[in-house]
Amino acid sequence: MSQWYVYMIRASDQSLYTGITTDLERRLTEHQSGKAGAKYFRGRSAVKMVYSEQAANRSEASIREAAIKKMSRTRKLALIEP
């Protein structure tokens, strides 16, 4: 069974993108290259992965991703820089 992760990437415009994956390095490379990356990065570039956490399975990762996406920017920044 694969290990799932929830992650946040800082974009070139200082915004934060949240997603899930089973391979953090591969996913960052995909976002940076524009191949198999999110539409979010078509108008901006993925700069750096700034946060990740493990999840037990895809379902838990998706639930946590949704919760993070609902957070204010202030709460997201607090999560990144505790």
ABEGO torsion letter per residue (X at the ends): XBBBBBBBBBBAAGBBBBBBBABAAAAAAAAAAGBGBBAAAAABBBABBABBBBBABAAAAAAAAAAAAABBAAAAAAAABX
